[in-house]
């Protein structure tokens, strides 16, 4: 993913979180401008607080280094936030994973495939508490 596209996707996520009622900030130049490892975004709504590492891809699997994930978990624990990996594939919405739920490669890195994101990821509405529950009795009506 190009830096421009990654930056655009991060801003998109920050704007969506803001619209969903979260106080949110994007870490400026996270991962490059500072020696401290910062998440891409911090978001909170008074009840839930998230430190989010955001990644996007045209369709290829998304990979994260072990160091990226460890830094997110470390920051989250010290800050008091829930660590989340946010992934977005082209023509799809954002999906979120707790780092412990990611596939670990033999080399100690992490991977998210598009089909895994769509089938197992937490969608944006669920993350932000705006999902609605459908009962089986109601589905047939």
C-alpha positions in Angstrom: 0.0 0.0 0.0 1.4 3.4 -0.9 1.8 5.9 1.9 -0.7 8.3 0.2 -3.3 5.6 0.1 -2.5 4.4 3.6 -2.8 8.0 4.9 -6.2 8.4 3.1 -7.5 5.2 4.6 -6.4 6.2 8.1 -8.2 9.6 7.7 -11.2 7.8 6.4 -11.3 5.6 9.5 -10.8 8.6 11.8 -13.7 10.4 10.2 -16.0 7.3 10.4 -15.2 6.9 14.1 -15.9 10.6 14.7 -19.2 10.3 12.9 -20.0 7.3 15.1 -19.7 9.5 18.2 -16.1 8.7 19.3 -13.5 11.2 20.3 -10.7 10.2 18.0 -7.2 11.3 17.0 -4.8 10.1 14.4 -1.2 9.7 15.5 0.8 12.0 13.3 3.3 10.1 11.2 2.9 7.0 13.4 5.6 4.5 12.8 8.1 6.9 11.2 8.5 10.3 12.8 9.2 9.1 16.3 11.1 6.4 18.1 8.1 5.6 20.2 5.7 3.1 18.5 2.3 4.7 18.3 -1.0 3.3 17.0 -2.5 4.9 13.9 -5.5 6.1 15.8 -6.9 6.4 19.4 -10.6 6.4 19.8 -12.9 6.5 22.8 -16.6 7.2 23.6 -16.5 7.2 27.4 -17.0 3.5 27.7 -14.8 1.9 25.1 -11.2 3.0 24.3 -9.3 1.6 21.3 -5.8 1.9 20.1 -6.0 1.0 16.4 -3.3 -0.1 13.9 -4.9 0.4 10.5 -3.9 -1.5 7.4 -5.4 -1.7 3.9 -4.9 -3.6 0.7 -6.3 -3.9 -2.8 -6.9 -7.6 -2.2 -3.7 -9.3 -1.2 -3.3 -10.6 2.3 -2.3 -7.9 4.9 0.9 -8.6 6.8 2.0 -7.0 10.1 5.4 -7.5 11.7 5.6 -9.1 15.1 7.1 -5.8 16.3 4.1 -3.8 15.1 1.7 -6.0 16.9 3.8 -6.1 20.1 4.2 -2.3 20.1 0.4 -2.0 19.7 -0.3 -4.4 22.6 2.4 -2.7 24.8 1.0 0.8 24.1 -2.6 -0.3 24.7 -1.8 -1.9 28.0 0.0 1.2 29.3 -2.7 3.6 27.9 -5.7 1.5 29.1 -7.1 0.9 25.6 -8.2 -2.2 23.8 -5.8 -3.0 21.0 -7.3 -3.5 17.6 -6.0 -4.2 14.1 -8.3 -2.5 11.6 -8.1 -3.9 8.1 -9.8 -2.6 4.9 -9.7 -4.3 1.6 -10.7 -2.4 -1.6 -14.5 -2.2 -2.1 -15.1 -3.5 1.5 -15.7 -1.9 4.8 -13.4 -1.9 7.9 -13.0 -5.0 9.9 -11.3 -5.3 13.3 -9.3 -8.0 15.1 -7.9 -8.3 18.6 -4.2 -9.1 18.0 -4.5 -12.5 19.7 -7.1 -13.5 17.0 -4.7 -13.0 14.1 -3.0 -15.8 12.2 0.7 -16.0 13.1 3.1 -17.0 10.4 6.1 -19.3 10.9 8.3 -16.3 11.0 6.5 -14.6 13.9 4.6 -12.1 11.7 0.8 -11.8 11.4 -1.5 -12.1 8.4 -5.1 -11.3 7.6 -6.7 -12.6 4.4 -9.7 -10.9 2.9 -12.0 -13.9 3.3 -10.9 -14.1 7.0 -11.7 -10.4 7.5 -15.2 -10.8 6.0 -16.1 -14.0 7.8 -14.4 -13.5 11.2 -13.7 -9.8 11.7 -15.7 -7.5 13.9 -17.4 -5.0 11.5 -17.5 -1.3 12.1 -21.0 -1.2 13.5 -20.2 -3.9 16.1 -17.0 -2.2 17.1 -18.8 1.1 17.7 -21.8 -0.4 19.4 -24.2 0.5 16.6 -25.1 -3.0 15.5 -28.6 -4.4 15.8 -29.5 -7.9 16.8 -31.8 -9.9 14.6 -33.8 -12.8 16.1 -34.4 -15.9 14.1 -38.1 -15.5 14.6 -37.9 -12.0 13.0 -35.8 -13.1 10.0 -38.5 -15.1 8.3 -41.1 -12.3 8.5 
